[in-house]
């Protein structure tokens, strides 16, 4: 009887990796703009145990949507009304049904095989799993010297101002429990969205764990990232968030778009970030 009961309980779990099994549902959100040639690689890299893939189309002029539907008939397509990566992610998050939300890029730089690492971190206690190319075990085939330097300066700025210990501030491979979405209070439309999430997760006192990740080179097409413009947007957000009383009201999305074209709360220090080895596996019985 006990053996039958045990099998019944364990049957609710699904394996996501060696010795790791989960019950919570998982949604993957992929913002895409003119990424038709990259989608076969990206969608095929997403593990079969993922419950939902949400692709947010950002006014593509190629056949991004048609290719996505041809590759996976179950992909949920969201047509972005605004512009920018931050706006696209918010549109995707709004329709997610999963208890866990994972963010990926559509250019082939993020590997879906790593999703299990992020989910495992959340299953073992983290609220927010943050990808890092510069944590031990991570790496990048794509980052330039100027992007690396800017990222390092901005990371040091955030760490000093908000008491964090981030090794990689500007990287878009992240995962979190959907129930914490409101705490991230997303209100931006551009590439600064990753920084907004990282800062507000820390300010909300969420348990944050960095996950070593390897960034691959973009497969096809050109990046929409502009180092100077987007770096300046990130720096301005950091200063506004740290010194809100010294700035005017937050700019509207329309003001942010135009910019592309031409009393501090008490902070709760985030819990120490663990290494990949500390959550490398969880047995089925432990789950």
Sine and cosine of phi, psi and omega as CSV:
sin_phi,cos_phi,sin_psi,cos_psi,sin_omega,cos_omega
0.00,0.00,-0.71,0.71,0.00,-1.00
-0.89,0.45,-0.61,0.79,-0.01,-1.00
-0.91,0.41,-0.67,0.75,0.01,-1.00
-0.90,0.44,-0.69,0.72,0.01,-1.00
-0.88,0.47,-0.65,0.76,0.01,-1.00
-0.88,0.47,-0.70,0.72,0.02,-1.00
-0.89,0.45,-0.60,0.80,-0.01,-1.00
-0.90,0.43,-0.66,0.75,0.01,-1.00
-0.92,0.39,-0.72,0.69,-0.05,-1.00
-0.92,0.39,-0.39,0.92,-0.03,-1.00
-0.92,0.40,-0.29,0.96,0.01,-1.00
-0.97,0.23,-0.29,0.96,-0.03,-1.00
-1.00,0.05,0.44,-0.90,0.13,-0.99
-0.77,-0.64,0.68,-0.74,-0.07,-1.00
-0.95,0.32,0.66,-0.75,0.07,-1.00
-0.85,-0.52,-0.04,1.00,-0.01,-1.00
0.07,-1.00,-0.08,-1.00,-0.01,-1.00
-0.89,0.45,0.93,-0.36,0.04,-1.00
0.96,0.28,0.20,0.98,-0.02,-1.00
-0.84,-0.54,0.79,-0.61,0.03,-1.00
-0.67,-0.74,0.53,-0.85,-0.07,-1.00
-0.69,-0.72,0.30,-0.95,0.16,-0.99
-0.95,-0.31,-0.67,0.74,-0.09,-1.00
-0.82,0.57,0.54,-0.84,0.05,-1.00
-0.98,0.19,0.49,-0.87,-0.09,-1.00
-0.80,-0.61,0.78,-0.63,0.10,-0.99
-0.93,-0.38,0.65,-0.76,0.08,-1.00
-0.91,-0.41,0.81,-0.59,-0.01,-1.00
-0.95,-0.30,0.80,-0.60,-0.04,-1.00
-0.79,-0.61,0.97,-0.25,0.11,-0.99
-0.97,0.25,0.68,-0.73,-0.08,-1.00
-0.60,-0.80,0.70,-0.72,0.11,-0.99
-0.66,-0.75,0.93,-0.36,-0.02,-1.00
0.84,0.54,0.77,0.64,-0.03,-1.00
-0.90,-0.43,0.43,0.90,-0.09,-1.00
-0.82,0.57,-0.64,0.76,-0.06,-1.00
-0.96,0.29,-0.27,0.96,-0.03,-1.00
-0.99,-0.14,-0.24,0.97,-0.19,-0.98
-0.92,0.39,-0.55,0.83,0.01,-1.00
-0.85,0.52,-0.72,0.70,0.01,-1.00
-0.91,0.41,-0.73,0.69,-0.09,-1.00
-0.91,0.41,-0.78,0.62,-0.07,-1.00
-0.92,0.38,-0.58,0.81,0.02,-1.00
-0.94,0.33,-0.31,0.95,0.01,-1.00
-0.99,0.11,-0.26,0.97,-0.01,-1.00
-0.96,0.27,0.81,-0.59,-0.05,-1.00
-0.86,0.51,0.49,-0.87,-0.03,-1.00
-0.92,0.39,-0.35,0.94,-0.03,-1.00
-0.98,0.18,-0.14,0.99,0.08,-1.00
-0.92,0.40,0.72,-0.69,-0.10,-0.99
-0.98,0.18,-0.51,0.86,-0.16,-0.99
-0.45,-0.89,0.72,-0.69,0.13,-0.99
-0.91,-0.42,0.84,-0.55,0.02,-1.00
-0.93,-0.37,0.91,-0.42,0.04,-1.00
-0.97,-0.25,0.85,-0.52,-0.01,-1.00
-0.98,-0.18,0.92,-0.39,-0.03,-1.00
-1.00,0.04,0.85,-0.52,-0.05,-1.00
-0.99,-0.15,0.89,0.45,0.06,-1.00
0.89,0.46,0.70,0.71,0.01,-1.00
-0.91,0.42,0.57,-0.82,0.07,-1.00
-0.96,-0.29,-0.01,1.00,0.12,-0.99
-0.98,-0.19,-0.27,-0.96,-0.06,-1.00
-0.99,-0.16,0.68,0.73,0.01,-1.00
-0.81,0.59,-0.76,0.65,-0.06,-1.00
-0.91,0.41,-0.71,0.71,-0.02,-1.00
-0.89,0.46,-0.67,0.74,0.01,-1.00
-0.90,0.44,-0.69,0.72,0.00,-1.00
-0.86,0.51,-0.70,0.71,-0.01,-1.00
-0.92,0.38,-0.59,0.81,0.02,-1.00
-0.93,0.37,-0.59,0.81,-0.02,-1.00
-0.97,0.25,-0.59,0.81,-0.05,-1.00
-0.51,-0.86,0.96,-0.27,-0.07,-1.00
-0.91,0.41,-0.30,0.95,-0.04,-1.00
-1.00,-0.02,-0.05,1.00,0.00,-1.00
-0.89,0.45,0.73,-0.68,0.05,-1.00
-1.00,0.01,0.88,-0.47,-0.04,-1.00
-0.99,-0.11,0.79,-0.61,0.08,-1.00
-0.88,-0.47,0.79,-0.61,0.05,-1.00
-1.00,-0.02,0.88,-0.47,-0.04,-1.00
-0.93,0.36,0.74,-0.67,0.02,-1.00
-1.00,0.04,-0.63,0.78,0.02,-1.00
-1.00,-0.02,-0.48,-0.88,0.01,-1.00
-0.66,-0.76,0.43,-0.90,0.05,-1.00
0.98,-0.20,0.41,-0.91,-0.05,-1.00
-0.91,0.41,-0.65,0.76,0.00,-1.00
-0.88,0.48,-0.68,0.73,0.03,-1.00
-0.90,0.44,-0.65,0.76,0.00,-1.00
-0.90,0.44,-0.70,0.72,0.00,-1.00
-0.89,0.45,-0.66,0.75,0.01,-1.00
-0.89,0.46,-0.62,0.79,0.04,-1.00
-0.90,0.43,-0.63,0.78,0.02,-1.00
-0.94,0.34,-0.70,0.71,0.00,-1.00
-0.86,0.51,-0.58,0.82,-0.09,-1.00
-0.90,0.44,-0.41,0.91,-0.05,-1.00
-0.95,-0.30,0.00,1.00,-0.03,-1.00
-0.92,0.40,0.65,-0.76,0.06,-1.00
-0.97,-0.25,-0.24,0.97,-0.08,-1.00
-0.96,0.28,0.44,-0.90,0.08,-1.00
-0.97,0.23,-0.40,0.91,0.07,-1.00
-0.87,-0.48,0.70,-0.71,0.03,-1.00
-0.89,-0.45,0.76,-0.65,0.03,-1.00
-0.89,-0.46,0.70,-0.72,0.04,-1.00
-0.97,-0.23,0.78,-0.63,0.08,-1.00
-0.77,-0.64,0.29,-0.96,0.10,-1.00
-0.98,-0.18,0.39,-0.92,-0.08,-1.00
-0.99,-0.14,0.08,1.00,-0.08,-1.00
-1.00,-0.08,0.03,1.00,-0.01,-1.00
1.00,-0.02,0.03,1.00,-0.05,-1.00
-0.98,0.21,-0.44,0.90,0.02,-1.00
-0.96,-0.27,0.69,-0.73,-0.11,-0.99
-0.99,-0.15,0.86,-0.50,0.00,-1.00
-0.87,0.50,-0.38,0.93,0.02,-1.00
-0.90,0.44,-0.34,0.94,0.00,-1.00
-0.99,0.13,-0.15,0.99,-0.05,-1.00
-0.83,0.56,-0.59,0.81,-0.01,-1.00
-0.86,0.52,-0.57,0.82,0.02,-1.00
-0.90,0.44,-0.70,0.72,-0.02,-1.00
-0.91,0.41,-0.72,0.69,-0.01,-1.00
-0.91,0.42,-0.63,0.78,0.03,-1.00
-0.88,0.48,-0.63,0.78,0.03,-1.00
-0.90,0.44,-0.66,0.75,0.02,-1.00
-0.92,0.38,-0.61,0.79,-0.01,-1.00
-0.93,0.36,-0.38,0.93,-0.03,-1.00
-0.97,-0.23,0.33,0.94,0.19,-0.98
0.83,-0.56,-0.27,0.96,-0.02,-1.00
-0.97,0.25,0.51,-0.86,0.12,-0.99
-1.00,-0.05,-0.52,0.85,-0.10,-0.99
-0.64,-0.77,0.86,-0.50,0.02,-1.00
-0.97,-0.26,0.89,-0.45,-0.16,-0.99
-0.93,-0.37,0.87,-0.50,0.02,-1.00
-0.93,0.38,0.56,-0.83,0.04,-1.00
-0.61,-0.79,0.79,-0.61,0.07,-1.00
-0.99,0.16,-0.24,0.97,-0.13,-0.99
-0.92,-0.39,0.01,1.00,0.16,-0.99
-0.96,0.27,0.37,-0.93,0.01,-1.00
-0.84,0.54,0.83,-0.55,-0.04,-1.00
0.98,-0.19,-0.18,0.98,0.03,-1.00
-1.00,-0.07,-0.02,-1.00,0.01,-1.00
0.07,-1.00,0.09,-1.00,0.02,-1.00
-0.51,-0.86,0.70,-0.72,0.12,-0.99
-0.99,-0.15,-0.04,1.00,-0.24,-0.97
-0.85,-0.52,-0.41,0.91,-0.16,-0.99
-0.95,0.33,0.68,-0.73,0.02,-1.00
-1.00,-0.02,0.20,-0.98,0.00,-1.00
-0.87,0.49,-0.69,0.72,-0.04,-1.00
-0.91,0.41,-0.65,0.76,0.04,-1.00
-0.92,0.39,-0.64,0.77,0.01,-1.00
-0.90,0.44,-0.70,0.72,0.00,-1.00
-0.90,0.44,-0.73,0.68,0.00,-1.00
-0.88,0.47,-0.67,0.74,0.02,-1.00
-0.88,0.48,-0.66,0.75,-0.01,-1.00
-0.91,0.41,-0.69,0.72,0.01,-1.00
-0.89,0.46,-0.72,0.69,-0.01,-1.00
-0.92,0.40,-0.60,0.80,0.05,-1.00
-0.89,0.45,-0.69,0.72,0.02,-1.00
-0.89,0.46,-0.62,0.78,0.00,-1.00
-0.89,0.46,-0.74,0.67,0.00,-1.00
-0.91,0.42,-0.68,0.73,-0.01,-1.00
-0.87,0.49,-0.65,0.76,-0.01,-1.00
-0.94,0.33,-0.65,0.76,-0.10,-1.00
-0.99,0.17,-0.49,0.87,-0.12,-0.99
-0.87,-0.49,0.11,0.99,0.08,-1.00
0.94,0.33,0.40,0.92,0.02,-1.00
-1.00,-0.04,0.08,-1.00,0.04,-1.00
-0.72,-0.69,0.71,0.71,-0.04,-1.00
-0.94,0.34,0.64,-0.77,0.12,-0.99
-0.98,-0.17,-0.23,0.97,-0.06,-1.00
-0.46,-0.89,0.98,-0.21,-0.10,-1.00
-0.99,0.15,-0.62,0.79,-0.21,-0.98
-0.95,-0.31,0.92,0.39,0.01,-1.00
-0.68,-0.73,0.70,-0.71,-0.18,-0.98
-1.00,-0.08,0.17,0.99,0.01,-1.00
-0.99,-0.12,0.98,-0.19,-0.06,-1.00
-0.64,-0.77,0.31,-0.95,0.08,-1.00
-0.55,-0.83,0.48,-0.88,-0.02,-1.00
-0.36,-0.93,0.32,-0.95,0.10,-0.99
-0.95,0.32,0.75,-0.66,-0.06,-1.00
-0.85,0.52,-0.47,0.88,-0.02,-1.00
-0.91,0.41,-0.26,0.97,0.00,-1.00
-1.00,-0.10,0.05,1.00,-0.08,-1.00
-0.85,0.53,-0.66,0.75,-0.02,-1.00
-0.90,0.44,-0.49,0.87,0.00,-1.00
-0.94,0.33,-0.39,0.92,0.02,-1.00
-0.98,0.20,-0.36,0.93,0.16,-0.99
0.74,0.67,0.81,0.58,-0.09,-1.00
-0.94,0.34,0.78,-0.62,-0.03,-1.00
-0.56,-0.83,0.53,0.85,-0.04,-1.00
-0.79,-0.61,0.32,-0.95,-0.05,-1.00
-0.87,-0.50,-0.10,1.00,-0.11,-0.99
-0.95,-0.32,-0.32,-0.95,-0.03,-1.00
-0.94,0.33,-0.16,0.99,0.04,-1.00
-0.95,0.31,-0.04,1.00,-0.09,-1.00
-0.85,0.53,-0.61,0.79,0.00,-1.00
-0.89,0.45,-0.67,0.75,0.02,-1.00
-0.91,0.41,-0.66,0.75,0.04,-1.00
-0.84,0.54,-0.72,0.69,-0.02,-1.00
-0.90,0.44,-0.69,0.73,-0.05,-1.00
-0.91,0.41,-0.68,0.74,-0.01,-1.00
-0.93,0.37,-0.72,0.70,-0.08,-1.00
-0.96,0.26,-0.46,0.89,0.13,-0.99
-0.89,0.45,-0.65,0.76,0.03,-1.00
-0.92,0.38,-0.70,0.71,-0.01,-1.00
-0.90,0.43,-0.50,0.87,0.01,-1.00
-0.99,0.17,-0.07,1.00,0.01,-1.00
0.97,0.24,0.35,0.93,0.02,-1.00
-0.94,0.34,0.50,-0.86,0.09,-1.00
-0.98,0.21,0.90,-0.44,-0.12,-0.99
-0.93,-0.37,0.72,-0.69,0.03,-1.00
-0.77,-0.64,0.81,-0.59,0.05,-1.00
-0.99,0.17,0.65,-0.76,-0.03,-1.00
-0.88,-0.47,0.87,-0.49,0.05,-1.00
-0.85,0.52,0.76,-0.65,-0.05,-1.00
-0.65,-0.76,0.56,-0.83,0.04,-1.00
-0.96,-0.29,0.87,-0.50,0.02,-1.00
-1.00,0.02,0.84,-0.55,0.02,-1.00
-1.00,-0.06,0.29,-0.96,0.04,-1.00
-0.94,0.35,0.54,-0.84,0.09,-1.00
-0.83,0.55,0.69,-0.73,-0.03,-1.00
-0.97,0.25,-0.81,0.59,-0.04,-1.00
-0.64,-0.77,0.40,-0.91,0.08,-1.00
0.99,0.12,-0.09,-1.00,-0.04,-1.00
-0.86,-0.51,0.54,-0.84,0.00,-1.00
-0.94,0.34,0.53,-0.85,0.08,-1.00
-1.00,-0.01,0.02,1.00,-0.02,-1.00
-0.97,0.24,0.71,-0.70,0.10,-1.00
-0.88,-0.47,0.93,-0.38,-0.20,-0.98
-0.83,0.55,-0.80,0.60,-0.08,-1.00
-0.93,0.37,-0.78,0.63,-0.04,-1.00
-0.87,0.49,-0.76,0.65,-0.06,-1.00
-0.96,0.29,-0.52,0.85,0.09,-1.00
-0.90,0.44,-0.63,0.78,0.02,-1.00
-0.92,0.39,-0.64,0.77,0.05,-1.00
-0.87,0.49,-0.67,0.74,0.01,-1.00
-0.90,0.43,-0.71,0.71,0.00,-1.00
-0.87,0.49,-0.67,0.74,0.00,-1.00
-0.90,0.43,-0.64,0.77,0.04,-1.00
-0.89,0.46,-0.70,0.71,-0.02,-1.00
-0.85,0.53,-0.72,0.69,-0.02,-1.00
-0.92,0.40,-0.66,0.75,0.03,-1.00
-0.90,0.44,-0.63,0.78,-0.04,-1.00
-0.95,0.33,-0.55,0.84,-0.01,-1.00
-0.99,0.13,-0.56,0.83,-0.03,-1.00
-0.80,-0.60,0.91,0.41,-0.09,-1.00
-0.89,0.46,-0.50,0.86,-0.03,-1.00
-0.96,0.29,-0.21,0.98,-0.06,-1.00
-0.99,-0.15,0.04,1.00,-0.04,-1.00
-0.83,-0.55,0.30,-0.95,0.06,-1.00
-0.96,0.29,-0.01,-1.00,0.03,-1.00
-0.87,0.49,0.44,-0.90,-0.05,-1.00
-0.86,0.51,0.65,-0.76,0.00,-1.00
-0.92,0.39,0.51,-0.86,0.03,-1.00
-0.98,0.21,0.30,-0.96,0.07,-1.00
-0.81,0.58,-0.60,0.80,0.01,-1.00
-0.90,0.43,-0.63,0.78,0.04,-1.00
-0.92,0.40,-0.63,0.78,0.03,-1.00
-0.89,0.46,-0.66,0.75,0.00,-1.00
-0.90,0.43,-0.66,0.75,0.03,-1.00
-0.89,0.45,-0.57,0.82,-0.01,-1.00
-0.92,0.39,-0.56,0.83,0.04,-1.00
-0.91,0.40,-0.58,0.82,-0.07,-1.00
-1.00,0.06,-0.54,0.84,0.20,-0.98
-0.99,-0.14,0.00,0.00,0.00,0.00
0.00,0.00,0.94,-0.35,-0.08,-1.00
-0.55,0.83,0.81,-0.58,0.01,-1.00
-0.95,0.32,0.33,-0.94,0.07,-1.00
-0.93,0.36,0.76,-0.65,-0.06,-1.00
-1.00,-0.07,0.66,-0.75,0.13,-0.99
-0.98,-0.18,0.87,-0.50,-0.06,-1.00
-0.88,0.47,0.73,-0.68,0.01,-1.00
-0.92,0.39,0.44,-0.90,0.03,-1.00
-0.91,0.41,0.48,-0.87,-0.02,-1.00
-0.84,0.54,0.62,-0.79,0.01,-1.00
-0.99,0.16,0.68,-0.73,-0.03,-1.00
-0.99,-0.11,0.31,-0.95,0.05,-1.00
-0.99,0.12,0.21,-0.98,-0.01,-1.00
-0.88,0.47,-0.53,0.85,-0.05,-1.00
-0.90,0.43,-0.47,0.88,-0.09,-1.00
-0.96,0.27,-0.27,0.96,0.04,-1.00
-0.75,-0.66,0.41,0.91,-0.17,-0.99
-0.83,0.56,-0.54,0.84,0.03,-1.00
-0.38,-0.93,0.47,-0.88,0.09,-1.00
-0.76,-0.65,0.81,-0.59,-0.07,-1.00
-0.95,0.33,0.38,-0.92,0.02,-1.00
-0.87,0.49,-0.63,0.78,-0.01,-1.00
-0.93,0.36,-0.58,0.81,0.04,-1.00
-0.92,0.38,-0.58,0.82,-0.01,-1.00
-0.88,0.47,0.00,0.00,0.00,0.00
